[in-house]
Amino acid sequence: MRRLPLTLLAASLALATGLASAADKATVIPQAAVKTAEQLRDKAMDDNTGYKIVESLTTEIGARIAGGPNDQRARDWAVAKFKELGYDKVYTETVTYPLWERRSEHAEIVAPFPQSLSLIALGYSAGTPKDGLTAEVVKFDSLDALKKADPASVKGKIVYVTVHMERHKDGHDYGIGSGVRVGGPVIAAKMGAAGFLLRSAGTDAHSRTPHTGVTGFRDPKDAIPAAALSNPDADQLDRVLAYGKPVKVKLDLDVGFNGSYTGANVIGEITGKKHPDQVVAIGGHLDSWDPGTGAIDDGAGVAIAMAAGKMIRDLPQRPDRTIRVIAFANEEMGLWGGRAYADKHAADVGKHQLGTESDFGARKIWRMTASVKPSAVGAIEQIAKVIEPIGVAYDAKRPGGGGSDLSQMHGKGMAALTLTQDGTDYFDYHHTANDTLDKIDPKELAQNVAVYAAFSYMAAQADGDFGSAPGAFAKDGASD
Amino acid sequence: MRRLPLTLLAASLALATGLASAADKATVIPQAAVKTAEQLRDKAMDDNTGYKIVESLTTEIGARIAGGPNDQRARDWAVAKFKELGYDKVYTETVTYPLWERRSEHAEIVAPFPQSLSLIALGYSAGTPKDGLTAEVVKFDSLDALKKADPASVKGKIVYVTVHMERHKDGHDYGIGSGVRVGGPVIAAKMGAAGFLLRSAGTDAHSRTPHTGVTGFRDPKDAIPAAALSNPDADQLDRVLAYGKPVKVKLDLDVGFNGSYTGANVIGEITGKKHPDQVVAIGGHLDSWDPGTGAIDDGAGVAIAMAAGKMIRDLPQRPDRTIRVIAFANEEMGLWGGRAYADKHAADVGKHQLGTESDFGARKIWRMTASVKPSAVGAIEQIAKVIEPIGVAYDAKRPGGGGSDLSQMHGKGMAALTLTQDGTDYFDYHHTANDTLDKIDPKELAQNVAVYAAFSYMAAQADGDFGSAPGAFAKDGASD
């Protein structure tokens, strides 16, 4: 067993809350596997398989909102792509969710200065009446300010919350922005508002491309019309409001719930030769929002995981354990694919060696964190050593969360990594028409594939496990 | 008379083609006027009048396509703003032009990979039939390639020309981009094409905001549907075409000619106390394209000229000559306001002391060029000396053209400057939804006002003229 520095040991003890104990036999990656992982890493850095995959998905399918006209085509594409890449086993697992549709949207300031506004309806928003919804706008500078308002002051009006997001490498301002987008409409609806607008949860201060995304509505009965203004349009509305005259806005949103839809997670596997039933789970989500072509969110994630599996598949021998690549259904409207997977596979959680999903763009990975049992921390350090030369620092003090959809499986007890990409410009494009292939640098994408291929292979070859067991990491505080 | 360096003298002789001769009495700016101009310059650099004007126009009126719903509102705004600023005389001169309307537009790739495209119809484009126009796309990498094509190969098809524009300080790639946009549809129509698409004439490689602009069509009988794809959409179409399968696109453009419209140039004057009938003519154009709010094109130009006039108006005494600020009608669809002005005032060309229009954004002016008679070059050098400390270099070797609309009056014989702004990012936003107020830096705009105030005042106070006379500069080769 490699000796753990005391601080790391303490940190890993703090992370381990499940069945594992420090007395376990240490999990170790055999040296031959480390060497192969280094070769996989170096080969992947010069390989464009990942880029070709995301190019194919975004060009041949384009936008693919869950349940929309391209949902089935995207699934067919994924099945065909897994087969083309030589995966051993390709199958689907159904996922059922409420269908929400966007048909058209338009908005305008009616008074005092008539002009159109660039906006986009939010997921699970209600539509407006056929003649539109015209109402006075009441502005709030934070969600807290809205919560504290007298409901009588917003009743029948359009609540507008304007909060600015700044760029950060770890994208942490999205917590604020998405908080307004998810929670704001629900609060406004409960207070009797007729509609909800927000300044886009995005960091592109100068682009007229509004950011969509899901609200907290899940039942048509609760929903009111809700939409996001682009940042320059929010600036404009702020300026118009500053004149101090009543501001009336008309919303025409032809969107809404329309029954339910059954799609599927699409899964490809490189079958393990020693423990075929034990899986390293990686993936991305196949659905995208509809204004862009879903290149960085999350064609890149699907491509990274598919390409990593393909790199391993091309080795002379199959790995010891199975590499399972999951292209999740409908992450965008509430982790539907991830939750369906976790529900279906909860009993197999112990068979999930290690897992994580890529869903934060296509820039370089700069940080790895892990939630594993204490006796597997040495193996994580072995992985860290292999990916450190390509720019990834291991932060032993933070938990790993498994990424968006796989956070659900982590919640069931799957040992998980988080591989954090540089998200500095991610929220410039996220959920907008500008999420297109030109935002992806093939070299940066290749670095992601290298990291996923190296860690997946090492996890598949490990002597020992990483502590996955029912409920194992219930208290690690990971959040993705 | 200040002595001219020989090279400058040669250059100015080359520029002077009118009635003036080197033997004229030299035009000189009195020292008191130079001093006042320096004070105007310094005051303007710290003044936000220009920014307040463009903020007012873009907020209270917003987009204002010529002949559209905001045309009359914009003219009312301009009249009121001139009065509010204390102009001595405010009036309008009618301008009549073909009315072209945009109602809606949509496009999609029908085969082989169905998906929507982000595009915008071009000025004077024809509309498509009610069910849209679906046709195969034929791609050309240049206008020359299109010209050389066999008409049979484009007949009934959608001609698509894809040419990249790069950023330059002087924006010179716009010559290429606008050449495709203006000339391409006409050529394609003559060859029997059913429709025309181009890669936007814009330098924003990553933005889904297509660039509109006028075509060469002037008669509905000649027009075919013509539109611009955003750069990422052109990339996408290029990728789809690269599969080598027939690519069908459907265009739904509800746009077209709709009779004629009579708008107006709106004019404000600071009346000269000595020579009220002699005018320094400055301005911008009041119309904008419709997707944005026309901040840099050309709210900024209107604001710069209006604010410069206001600075002069606030002096203790009126200037010797009149400062005439013109907010032109419908520059965008073919200099209609500029041509109407030139036609109406052709006989008064000799009364136009000097003129130029601001219509290249809101960044700092970095270069001045002039078309004046040789004996006025010394006065131009006096102007150059006053604006040099705020970053403007006088290039004596190039002619001045008077800017977009005033190029028409220059064509009649008006002595003219060109004050070139930094256009590095101008074509990122030009004619797109992203032409909004946030693109204007108040400090850079103030520098423009300083330049316009200083030169206008000096021209108004000059002892002597700059050579304006019928046909005076017919051969100076200026082009704006």
Boltz contact constraints between the chains, C-beta under 6 A:
constraints:
  - contact:
      token1: [A, 59]
      token2: [B, 239]
      max_distance: 6.0
  - contact:
      token1: [A, 60]
      token2: [B, 113]
      max_distance: 6.0
  - contact:
      token1: [A, 62]
      token2: [B, 115]
      max_distance: 6.0
  - contact:
      token1: [A, 113]
      token2: [B, 60]
      max_distance: 6.0
  - contact:
      token1: [A, 115]
      token2: [B, 62]
      max_distance: 6.0
  - contact:
      token1: [A, 206]
      token2: [B, 438]
      max_distance: 6.0
  - contact:
      token1: [A, 208]
      token2: [B, 433]
      max_distance: 6.0
  - contact:
      token1: [A, 208]
      token2: [B, 434]
      max_distance: 6.0
  - contact:
      token1: [A, 232]
      token2: [B, 436]
      max_distance: 6.0
  - contact:
      token1: [A, 232]
      token2: [B, 438]
      max_distance: 6.0
  - contact:
      token1: [A, 235]
      token2: [B, 438]
      max_distance: 6.0
  - contact:
      token1: [A, 239]
      token2: [B, 59]
      max_distance: 6.0
  - contact:
      token1: [A, 433]
      token2: [B, 208]
      max_distance: 6.0
  - contact:
      token1: [A, 434]
      token2: [B, 208]
      max_distance: 6.0
  - contact:
      token1: [A, 436]
      token2: [B, 232]
      max_distance: 6.0
  - contact:
      token1: [A, 438]
      token2: [B, 206]
      max_distance: 6.0
  - contact:
      token1: [A, 438]
      token2: [B, 232]
      max_distance: 6.0
  - contact:
      token1: [A, 438]
      token2: [B, 235]
      max_distance: 6.0
